[in-house]
Amino acid sequence: MSKITKYSFSDLYDMASGISSKKEQAGHGSPFVSFGTVFNNYFIPDELPDLMNTSKKEQEIYSIKEDDILITRTSETIDELAMSCVAIKDYPKATYSGFTKRLRPKMKGVAYSKYMAFYLRGYLFRKAVTNNAFMTLRASFNEDIFSFLKLYLPDYKQQVAIGDLLFKIEQKIQLNNKINDNLLYQSSMVA
């Protein structure tokens, strides 16, 4: 059995806010990771469903690189706060929503991104978020909460084994969901 090591979340990742966009920028331009994409996926999809008209400078500032974690920063309920989505590749020209935060690793070999995708959506981490979040009109995840959160991680080699296994299972679930959706669509066409 591996030794579990405690880390401050803020020691392992740098946090950055997303792009503030205008309505007229939406629907055309470069790939864009929306709040909904982050909220509904453990991993950023290969093909991003949304577009945003952004400048080259904005694409540099709000870039998405392999191992980045995007996390929802605001929600109507505390339970939906800080839902995460992990990049397992670089997304050239893509930017991310101002309703999310980007966590970029400060160092390699400590936290494995595929492991983190499941860890950050797990019960214990979700409970830590809800216990540290505050609610005014909307729940908000900010730098103060980020600095209080701790990560309890096994050694890197174990994270890779666990993360890769769970990633393969998640890929299989996604494939099965696509097959089911296709079968439902085909059966509705026949009826």
C-alpha positions in Angstrom: 0.0 0.0 0.0 1.2 3.5 -0.9 1.8 6.3 1.5 -0.7 9.2 1.2 0.8 12.6 1.2 -1.0 15.8 2.1 -0.5 18.9 -0.2 -2.0 22.3 -0.2 -4.0 22.6 -3.5 -2.4 26.1 -4.0 1.1 24.7 -3.7 0.5 22.3 -6.7 -1.5 24.6 -9.0 -1.7 28.2 -10.1 -5.2 29.6 -10.5 -6.4 32.0 -13.2 -9.8 33.4 -14.1 -11.5 32.8 -17.4 -12.3 35.2 -20.2 -15.0 37.8 -19.9 -16.8 37.7 -23.2 -19.6 39.6 -24.8 -22.8 38.1 -26.3 -21.7 39.1 -29.9 -18.5 37.1 -29.6 -20.4 33.8 -29.0 -21.2 31.2 -31.7 -18.3 31.9 -34.1 -14.5 32.0 -34.0 -12.2 29.7 -32.1 -12.9 26.7 -29.8 -14.3 27.6 -26.4 -14.8 25.7 -23.1 -18.1 26.8 -21.6 -19.4 26.4 -18.0 -21.6 23.6 -19.2 -18.8 21.7 -20.8 -16.8 21.9 -17.6 -19.8 21.0 -15.4 -20.8 18.0 -17.5 -17.5 16.3 -18.3 -14.7 14.7 -16.3 -12.4 15.5 -19.3 -12.5 18.3 -21.9 -14.0 16.7 -25.0 -11.7 16.2 -28.1 -14.0 18.5 -30.1 -15.3 21.5 -28.3 -19.0 22.2 -29.0 -18.8 26.0 -28.4 -17.1 28.8 -30.3 -16.0 32.3 -29.2 -14.5 35.1 -31.3 -11.2 35.8 -29.4 -8.0 37.6 -30.2 -4.6 35.9 -30.4 -3.6 37.7 -27.2 -6.8 36.4 -25.4 -5.9 32.9 -26.7 -2.5 33.2 -25.1 -3.8 34.5 -21.7 -6.7 32.1 -21.5 -5.0 29.1 -23.1 -5.8 25.5 -22.3 -2.9 23.1 -22.1 -2.5 19.4 -21.3 -2.9 18.7 -17.5 -4.8 22.0 -16.9 -7.9 21.6 -14.7 -10.9 23.9 -15.4 -13.2 24.3 -12.4 -16.6 26.1 -12.1 -16.2 29.2 -10.0 -19.9 30.1 -9.4 -23.2 28.3 -9.1 -26.7 28.8 -7.8 -26.1 26.0 -5.3 -23.0 25.1 -3.2 -23.3 21.4 -4.4 -22.6 22.5 -8.0 -19.6 24.6 -7.1 -16.1 23.7 -8.2 -17.0 20.9 -10.6 -13.8 20.1 -12.5 -12.9 19.1 -16.0 -9.3 18.0 -17.0 -7.4 18.7 -20.3 -5.6 15.6 -21.5 -4.1 17.4 -24.5 -3.3 21.0 -25.6 -6.2 22.9 -27.2 -4.6 25.4 -29.6 -6.5 28.7 -29.9 -9.1 27.6 -27.3 -10.2 29.8 -24.4 -12.4 29.1 -21.4 -15.4 30.8 -19.7 -15.2 33.6 -17.1 -17.5 31.4 -15.0 -14.6 29.0 -14.6 -11.1 29.1 -13.2 -8.1 27.4 -14.7 -5.7 25.4 -12.5 -2.3 24.9 -14.1 0.2 22.5 -12.5 3.2 24.2 -11.0 5.3 21.0 -11.3 5.3 17.6 -13.0 5.3 14.2 -11.3 3.2 15.1 -8.2 -0.4 15.1 -9.3 -1.5 12.9 -12.4 -4.2 14.7 -14.4 -6.3 11.6 -15.1 -6.3 10.7 -11.4 -7.1 14.3 -10.5 -10.2 14.2 -12.8 -11.8 11.6 -10.6 -10.3 12.7 -7.3 -11.8 16.2 -7.7 -15.2 14.8 -8.3 -15.0 12.3 -5.5 -17.1 12.5 -2.3 -14.3 13.6 0.1 -13.1 16.5 -2.1 -16.6 17.6 -3.0 -17.4 17.6 0.8 -14.3 19.8 1.5 -15.5 22.3 -1.2 -19.0 22.5 0.2 -17.6 22.9 3.8 -15.3 25.8 2.7 -17.6 27.6 0.2 -19.8 30.5 1.1 -23.2 31.4 -0.3 -24.5 34.9 -0.8 -26.8 35.2 -3.9 -24.6 32.6 -5.6 -22.0 30.1 -4.4 -18.5 31.2 -5.3 -15.1 29.5 -5.5 -12.3 31.9 -5.1 -8.6 32.1 -4.2 -9.3 32.0 -0.4 -11.2 28.7 -0.7 -8.5 27.4 -3.0 -5.8 28.2 -0.5 -7.7 26.3 2.3 -8.2 23.1 0.4 -5.9 20.1 0.9 -5.2 17.2 -1.5 -4.4 13.7 -0.1 -2.5 11.9 -2.9 -0.9 8.5 -3.2 2.5 8.3 -4.9 2.6 9.3 -8.5 3.0 5.8 -9.9 -0.1 4.7 -8.1 -2.0 7.7 -9.3 -1.0 6.8 -12.9 -2.3 3.2 -12.5 -5.6 4.3 -10.9 -6.1 7.3 -13.2 -5.5 5.3 -16.4 -7.9 2.5 -15.3 -10.6 5.0 -14.4 -10.0 6.9 -17.7 -10.5 3.7 -19.7 -13.7 3.0 -17.8 -15.0 6.5 -18.4 -14.1 6.2 -22.2 -16.2 3.0 -22.3 -19.1 4.7 -20.5 -19.0 7.6 -23.0 -18.9 5.1 -26.0 -21.9 3.2 -24.5 -23.8 6.4 -24.0 -23.2 7.3 -27.7 -24.3 3.9 -28.8 -27.5 4.2 -26.6 -28.2 7.6 -28.0 -27.8 6.4 -31.5 -30.1 3.4 -30.9 -32.8 5.7 -29.3 -32.5 8.0 -32.3 -32.8 5.1 -34.8 -35.8 3.6 -32.9 -37.6 7.0 -32.9 -37.1 7.2 -36.7 -38.7 3.8 -37.2 -41.7 4.5 -34.9 
